[in-house]
Amino acid sequence: RADSAGEVPSASVRWQRAENAEPTLGQLAPIRASHGLCRTRQLPASRRQWALGFRFLPAGKLVMSQLEDIELEASVEMLGSRADGGGAAVGYHSLSFKGQPVNADKADAASSKCALLAALGPTPSSERSDLLNGELEKVQELLEIEPDCRWALLAQGRLNAAVKSGSMAQEVAAAEKTTVEGYERIAALDPLRRGFYAEAKSTAVLRLKVMQWLGSDQGLSSSLNLASMALRHLVPSVATCMFGVRLLNVEENELQEFGSILDLTSLKELRAAKNKLRGDVAEAFALPKLCYLDVSWNPLGLKGLKVSPPSSLAHVDLSGTQASESRDAAAVLNLLLTGAPEDVRPKWEVKHGSTEGQCLCLQR
């Protein structure tokens, strides 16, 4: 949890260089898009914001030649709810981790394999495992009597995934595939809610794709292809496992906003053509390492956000967007580079292709 006022959870990290090494104190800052990209009113100082990913900010100078085993301790606030539905503070809870961190700056297979362990989920305790297996057996008995009971089919998929959490990658993937098949069958039985089941199926397929990508031998440097999956949004819990991705393809989906994509600060290439993205093209400038951006054939516009593009950005495809309609090259660049330094603007040019609606912004 992090407050909009800047209050963040405290933490300490001990790098295992020496047996009696002193811990490095600091804070955990949420990983999220810059506040300068906010399209709505600013939140009040008391309003709490949530994030699944946090960045450790050391209080002093931290020199690290190589990543080694670490011990991480963090204090987090536990919240509950009152009878009227309002929030209520329960207290604070201490979380700890000891082991090897994932180096997202290294595009090797070892780093992605560590991230895969997180994607597989936590291993349930023996007590919880017995409970889940018992409930799964009851649901399966019910399906033997009523094979078309959609609620039992839905529960079977979710229970099966919970039972396999923390297992081998093949077992977790098999459970997700069973869940996908279950959603397809339920959608046929309950066509009035097919939109809900289609979105749930897309999320299950997304988890499968991410696990396959993390388990590849090419590591984080390989392209993550999530094209044509009918995704309406990128689920934050799955996006957390994608930290370190360089090349992301989400073309031909139904995304309406960048959302969790803007938290993937390692992205160098983003292909998001033929979605339903709305807002401002410059929102993608929150990605500090971005080199290539394709948001063609989306209802995106240019409103002159005062956000400087990353210095590495050299290619922006605005073909078929509202940003390129009825505007000359100078107007497009003025709005796209509103927040850019004056010496950067002359380096950019706009090229209109022979195809109708084609518009490319390139840095020379």
Helices and strands as residue ranges (DSSP letters): E 2-3, E 10-15, E 24-30, G 35-37, E 48-49, E 54-58, E 70-81, E 87-99, H 109-119, H 126-145, H 150-164, H 169-189, G 191-193, H 194-214, G 219-221, E 224-225, H 236-239, G 240-242, E 247-249, G 259-263, E 269-271, G 281-286, E 292-294, E 315-317, G 322-324, H 329-336, G 345-347, E 348-351, E 360-363
